[in-house]
Amino acid sequence: MVNIRLSAQNNLQYYLSAALRNSPAIKENQSSIQIIRLDRQLNNAEFSLPQVSLTANYLFAPYFNNNELVTTAPQPTAIGYDASVTNGGLYSAQVNLSKNIFNSGLTNAYDMQTGLQITSTEHAIQTVKHNLEKDITDQYILTYQAEELYYLSEALIDTVRQQLDLTRALMLRGLAKQSDYLLLKVELANQEIASLEALSSYKTNLYELNTSCGITDTALVELTHADLKKRDPVNESNFLRKYSIDSMLIVSRQKVLETKYLPQLSIFANAGLNAVELTGIQRKFGISAGLNFSYPIFDGGQRNITRQQSAVSADILGLQKVNQRVTIQNKKNETSSQLSALSRNMNAINGQIKDYEQIIRLSRSELRQGQLTMIEFITILRNFLDLKKTEIQTYTNYQQAINQFNYWNW
C-alpha cells in the first residue's frame, strides 16, 4: 500500500496565499487600476495643461493667361481661382498655443469619475479575493475529508491485519476455524481495494486544489486541520458596498455628461510666418492671440433625457441592493440553522463512536472465547467504519457550513 503520511505538511493559509498570488483576475483588475490612473493623467493633460503645436502650410494657386504665375492681383483675362479665396497662395509656419480656462467643473467631474472607477475596481479585487477564499477553503475541506477517509481505511486495514495474524496463529494451533481465517483474508482484500479508491479520491481532490491555486507541484502532502471558526456578524455587508459605489458612479457619469452644458472659454496664441506672397516675406513674421467662447443654448432636451436615464439606473440599483440584503440575511440564517443541527449530530455521533470502540474491544475478547462468530465481528467492524465515515462527512459539512456563513457574513 502507498502511504501518504509524509513529513511535508501544507495548511489552508498556504493554499490561500498561492491562490491570491497567482489569480489572473486580481492581476487583471490591478492592471485596470493602472490604466484608470493613466486616464486621469490624460484628462489632466487635455483639459488643464496648455497645448502647443507647430504648423506649416504652403498653398500654390497659379494663374494662367496672366503675366505672373502667382499673384494676388491677377489680370481680368487670367484663368485661376478667385484671388479673394486663395489670396494668391499661402506661406505659413507657426508655433501655436491653446489652453482651456475656467474649466474646473470639467476637470473635477473627470477626477471624481476616475476616482470612483479606481474605488470600484479596488472593491472588485476585494470581492475576487473573498470569492477565492471561499472556493479554495471549500476545496481544501473536501481534500482534507478525502485524506481522512484514506487514513480511516488504512487504520481499518491495520486492525483487520492484526486480527488476521492472530487468527492464523490460533488456526495453526487448532483454536480457530480455517473459514474464519479466510473470511478475514477476504475482508482485508476488500479494505485494501477501498483504501486504493480513497487514495485516488484524495489525489484527485489535491490536484484540483493545486489547479485552483495555480500550483504546479504534484507531490502528495499531508493537509493540516483547518478548524474554521464562525465570525462575528458584521454591521454592514461588503457585498452591499458595491451598490453604493455604483450609485456614485451613476452620479459622476451624469456630471461628466453635463459638463458640455458649461460655458467653455479658451485662449489661443501663435507666432511665426504668415504670408500670401513671397515679396517682402522676411517682414511677415508676427504674433496673434485671442479668445474662444462657447455656450450651448438648445440640444433637443438631451440633458433631461440623460437625467431620466440616470434616475432609472439608480432606482434599479436600489431594488437590487434591497434584494441582495434579503438574500444575505436569509443565507446567514440558513447556515446558522445548519450549524446548530450539525453540531447536535456530531455530539450524537461522538457518543456512538465511544460505544462502538467499547463494543469492538469486547468483541475481540468474545471472538477469542468463541462467543462471537467471525461474520458478526466483521459486521461490527464494517458498522464502525460506516459510523466513522459519517463522522468525517458530518464534520466536513459543519466546516463547509461555517465557510458558507463566513462568506455571506462579509
C-alpha positions in Angstrom: 0.0 0.0 0.0 1.1 3.5 -0.7 1.4 5.7 2.4 0.9 9.4 2.1 1.9 10.3 5.7 4.8 12.4 4.5 6.9 14.8 6.5 5.8 17.7 4.3 2.6 19.5 5.5 0.6 22.3 4.0 -2.1 24.3 5.7 -5.1 26.3 4.4 -3.2 29.6 4.6 -0.5 28.2 2.2 -3.1 27.5 -0.5 -5.0 30.8 0.1 -1.7 32.7 -0.3 -0.9 30.9 -3.5 -4.4 31.4 -4.9 -4.2 35.2 -4.3 -0.7 35.4 -5.6 -1.5 33.5 -8.9 -5.0 34.8 -9.6 -5.3 36.2 -13.1 -8.5 38.1 -12.2 -6.7 40.0 -9.4 -3.8 40.8 -11.7 -6.2 42.0 -14.4 -8.0 44.3 -12.0 -4.7 45.7 -10.8 -3.7 46.5 -14.3 -7.1 48.2 -14.8 -6.3 50.5 -11.9 -3.1 51.5 -13.6 -5.0 52.2 -16.8 -7.6 54.3 -15.0 -4.8 56.3 -13.3 -3.2 56.9 -16.7 -6.6 58.1 -18.0 -6.7 60.6 -15.2 -3.3 61.9 -16.3 -4.7 62.1 -19.9 -7.7 64.1 -18.8 -5.4 66.5 -16.9 -3.2 66.9 -19.9 -6.2 67.5 -22.2 -8.2 69.9 -20.0 -5.7 71.6 -17.7 -2.4 71.8 -19.4 -1.7 74.1 -22.4 -1.5 72.5 -25.8 1.5 73.5 -28.0 1.8 72.6 -31.7 3.8 73.5 -34.7 2.1 74.0 -38.1 3.3 74.8 -41.5 1.3 75.3 -44.7 2.1 76.1 -48.3 -0.7 76.8 -50.8 0.1 77.0 -54.6 -2.7 78.7 -56.6 -1.3 79.6 -60.1 -2.9 81.8 -62.8 -2.8 81.0 -66.5 -3.1 83.5 -69.3 -1.5 86.1 -66.9 1.8 87.9 -66.7 2.6 86.3 -63.3 2.0 82.7 -62.4 1.4 83.5 -58.8 -0.1 86.9 -57.7 -2.7 88.5 -55.5 -3.8 90.8 -58.3 -4.4 88.8 -61.5 -5.4 90.4 -64.8 -9.0 90.3 -65.9 -8.2 87.7 -68.5 -6.4 85.4 -66.1 -7.6 81.9 -65.5 -7.5 80.5 -61.9 -9.1 80.6 -58.5 -10.7 83.8 -57.3 -8.0 85.8 -55.6 -10.3 86.7 -52.7 -10.4 82.9 -52.0 -6.8 82.0 -52.3 -5.0 85.3 -51.8 -2.7 84.0 -54.5 -1.1 81.5 -52.2 -0.1 80.8 -48.6 3.2 80.6 -46.8 2.8 79.7 -43.1 5.0 78.4 -40.3 3.7 79.0 -36.8 4.0 77.9 -33.2 0.5 77.6 -31.7 -0.6 77.6 -28.1 -4.1 77.0 -26.7 -5.4 76.5 -23.2 -8.9 76.0 -21.7 -9.6 78.3 -18.8 -12.4 78.4 -16.2 -12.8 74.6 -16.6 -12.5 73.5 -13.0 -16.0 72.0 -13.2 -14.9 69.8 -16.1 -11.7 68.6 -14.5 -13.4 68.0 -11.2 -16.1 65.9 -12.8 -13.5 63.7 -14.6 -11.4 63.4 -11.4 -14.4 62.3 -9.5 -15.3 59.7 -12.1 -11.8 58.2 -12.3 -11.5 58.2 -8.5 -14.7 56.2 -8.2 -13.6 53.9 -11.0 -10.5 53.1 -9.0 -12.6 52.6 -5.9 -14.9 50.3 -7.8 -12.0 48.3 -9.2 -10.4 48.0 -5.8 -13.7 46.7 -4.4 -13.8 44.2 -7.3 -10.3 43.0 -6.2 -11.6 42.5 -2.7 -14.6 40.6 -4.0 -12.4 38.3 -6.1 -10.2 37.7 -3.0 -13.3 36.9 -0.9 -14.7 34.5 -3.5 -11.3 32.8 -3.9 -11.1 32.4 -0.1 -14.5 30.6 -0.1 -13.8 28.4 -3.1 -10.3 27.4 -2.0 -11.5 26.7 1.5 -14.3 24.5 0.3 -11.9 22.6 -1.9 -9.4 22.3 1.0 -12.1 20.9 3.2 -13.0 18.3 0.6 -9.4 17.3 0.1 -8.9 17.1 3.9 -12.0 14.9 4.0 -10.6 12.6 1.3 -7.3 12.4 3.2 -9.1 11.4 6.5 -11.1 8.7 4.7 -7.9 7.3 3.3 -6.4 7.3 6.8 -9.5 5.6 8.1 -9.2 2.9 5.5 -5.5 2.4 6.5 -6.4 2.2 10.2 -9.1 -0.4 9.5 -6.6 -2.4 7.4 -4.2 -2.4 10.3 -7.0 -3.7 12.6 -8.0 -6.4 10.2 -4.4 -7.4 9.5 -3.7 -7.7 13.3 -6.8 -9.9 13.7 -5.8 -11.9 10.7 -2.3 -12.6 12.2 -3.9 -13.6 15.5 -6.5 -15.8 13.8 -3.8 -17.5 11.7 -1.8 -18.3 14.9 -4.9 -19.7 16.6 -5.8 -21.7 13.5 -2.3 -23.3 13.4 -2.9 -24.4 17.0 -6.3 -25.7 16.2 -8.0 -23.0 18.2 -9.7 -21.2 15.3 -11.5 -22.3 12.2 -9.9 -22.0 8.8 -13.2 -20.4 7.5 -12.7 -17.6 10.0 -9.2 -17.0 8.7 -10.4 -17.0 5.1 -13.2 -14.6 5.9 -10.7 -12.2 7.4 -8.4 -12.6 4.4 -11.2 -11.7 2.1 -12.2 -8.7 4.2 -8.6 -7.5 4.2 -8.5 -7.6 0.4 -11.8 -5.6 0.3 -10.5 -3.0 2.6 -7.2 -2.7 0.6 -9.3 -2.0 -2.5 -11.3 0.6 -0.6 -8.1 2.2 0.5 -6.8 2.5 -3.0 -10.1 4.1 -4.0 -9.8 6.5 -1.1 -6.2 7.3 -2.1 -7.3 8.0 -5.7 -10.1 10.3 -4.4 -7.5 12.2 -2.3 -5.2 12.6 -5.2 -8.0 14.0 -7.4 -9.1 16.5 -4.8 -5.5 17.6 -4.1 -4.8 18.1 -7.8 -8.0 20.1 -8.1 -6.9 22.2 -5.1 -3.5 22.8 -6.7 -5.0 23.8 -10.0 -7.4 26.3 -8.3 -4.4 27.9 -6.6 -2.1 27.9 -9.6 0.3 25.4 -8.0 2.2 23.1 -10.4 3.7 20.8 -7.7 2.3 17.2 -7.9 3.8 15.9 -4.7 1.4 14.3 -2.2 1.3 16.2 1.0 -0.5 15.9 4.3 -3.0 18.6 5.0 -3.4 20.0 8.4 -6.8 20.5 10.1 -8.4 23.8 9.0 -10.7 24.2 12.1 -12.7 27.1 10.8 -14.5 29.4 13.3 -17.7 31.3 12.8 -17.0 35.0 12.6 -18.9 37.7 14.5 -21.7 39.3 12.5 -20.8 42.5 10.5 -22.9 45.7 10.7 -22.8 46.5 7.0 -22.1 43.9 4.3 -19.3 44.5 1.9 -21.5 42.9 -0.7 -23.8 46.0 -0.4 -20.9 48.4 -0.7 -20.8 47.7 -4.4 -24.2 49.2 -4.9 -23.2 52.4 -3.1 -20.1 52.8 -5.3 -22.2 52.1 -8.5 -24.7 54.7 -7.4 -22.0 57.3 -7.0 -20.6 56.2 -10.4 -24.0 57.0 -12.0 -23.9 60.5 -10.4 -20.4 61.0 -11.6 -21.2 59.9 -15.2 -24.1 62.3 -15.2 -21.9 65.1 -14.1 -19.4 64.4 -16.9 -22.2 64.4 -19.4 -23.4 67.7 -18.2 -20.0 69.4 -18.5 -20.8 70.1 -22.1 -23.5 72.5 -20.9 -20.9 74.6 -19.0 -19.6 77.7 -20.7 -16.3 77.0 -22.4 -13.6 79.6 -22.7 -10.1 79.1 -24.1 -7.3 81.3 -25.1 -5.1 80.8 -28.1 -1.9 82.4 -29.4 0.5 81.8 -32.3 3.8 83.2 -33.6 5.7 82.8 -36.8 5.4 83.3 -40.5 2.1 84.1 -42.3 2.2 85.4 -45.8 0.4 85.2 -49.1 3.2 86.1 -51.4 7.0 85.9 -51.5 7.6 89.6 -51.9 8.8 91.0 -48.6 8.2 87.7 -46.9 11.0 88.4 -44.4 8.8 91.1 -42.8 5.7 88.8 -42.5 6.7 87.4 -39.1 4.4 88.2 -36.2 2.2 87.1 -33.4 -1.6 86.9 -32.7 -3.8 85.9 -29.7 -7.5 85.6 -29.0 -10.3 84.0 -27.1 -12.8 81.3 -28.0 -16.1 81.1 -26.1 -19.0 78.7 -26.5 -22.2 78.1 -24.6 -24.8 75.6 -25.7 -28.3 77.0 -25.9 -30.5 74.1 -27.0 -29.8 70.4 -27.9 -33.2 68.9 -28.1 -33.5 68.3 -24.3 -30.7 65.8 -24.1 -29.8 66.8 -20.6 -33.2 66.0 -19.3 -33.2 62.6 -21.1 -29.8 61.6 -19.6 -31.0 62.7 -16.2 -34.0 60.4 -16.5 -31.8 57.5 -17.6 -29.6 58.1 -14.6 -32.6 58.2 -12.3 -33.9 54.9 -13.7 -30.4 53.3 -13.3 -30.3 54.5 -9.7 -33.8 53.0 -9.0 -32.7 49.6 -10.4 -29.6 49.7 -8.2 -31.8 50.4 -5.2 -34.0 47.5 -5.9 -31.0 45.2 -6.4 -29.5 46.4 -3.1 -32.7 45.6 -1.2 -32.9 42.1 -2.8 -29.3 41.4 -2.0 -29.7 42.5 1.6 -32.6 40.0 2.0 -30.5 37.2 0.3 -27.6 37.8 2.6 -29.7 37.7 5.7 -31.5 34.5 4.5 -28.2 32.8 3.7 -26.8 33.6 7.1 -30.0 32.4 8.9 -29.9 29.2 6.8 -26.3 28.4 7.6 -26.7 29.2 11.3 -29.6 26.7 11.4 -27.5 24.1 9.6 -24.6 24.7 12.1 -26.9 24.1 15.0 -28.2 20.8 13.6 -24.8 19.6 12.5 -23.4 20.4 16.0 -26.1 18.2 17.6 -25.4 15.4 15.1 -21.7 15.5 15.8 -22.3 15.2 19.5 -24.6 12.2 19.0 -22.1 10.5 16.6 -19.2 11.0 19.0 -21.2 9.3 21.7 -22.0 6.4 19.4 -18.3 6.1 18.4 -17.2 5.8 22.0 -19.8 3.0 22.5 -18.6 1.2 19.4 -15.0 1.4 20.5 -16.0 -0.4 23.7 -18.0 -2.9 21.6 -15.0 -3.7 19.5 -12.8 -4.3 22.5 -15.4 -6.6 24.0 -15.9 -8.3 20.6 -12.2 -9.2 20.3 -12.4 -11.0 23.6 -15.7 -12.8 22.8 -14.2 -13.8 19.4 -11.2 -15.4 21.1 -13.6 -17.2 23.5 -15.8 -18.5 20.7 -18.8 -16.4 21.9 -18.8 -14.4 18.7 -18.6 -15.6 15.1 -16.2 -14.1 12.6 -19.0 -12.8 10.4 -20.5 -11.0 13.4 -17.1 -9.5 14.2 -16.6 -8.3 10.6 -20.1 -6.8 10.6 -19.3 -4.8 13.7 -16.1 -3.5 12.1 -18.0 -2.5 9.0 -20.6 -0.8 11.0 -17.9 1.1 12.9 -16.3 2.0 9.6 -19.6 3.4 8.3 -20.0 5.4 11.6 -16.6 6.9 11.3 -17.3 7.8 7.7 -20.5 9.5 8.8 -18.4 11.4 11.5 -16.0 12.6 8.8 -18.8 13.6 6.5 -20.7 15.4 9.2 -17.7 17.3 10.3 -16.9 18.2 6.7 -20.5 19.6 6.3 -20.0 21.5 9.5 -16.8 23.1 8.3 -18.4 23.9 4.9 -21.4 25.5 6.7 -19.0 27.7 8.7 -17.3 28.7 5.5 -20.6 29.5 3.9 -21.7 31.6 6.9 -18.4 33.5 6.9 -18.7 34.1 3.1 -22.1 35.8 3.5 -21.0 37.5 6.8 -18.6 39.8 5.0 
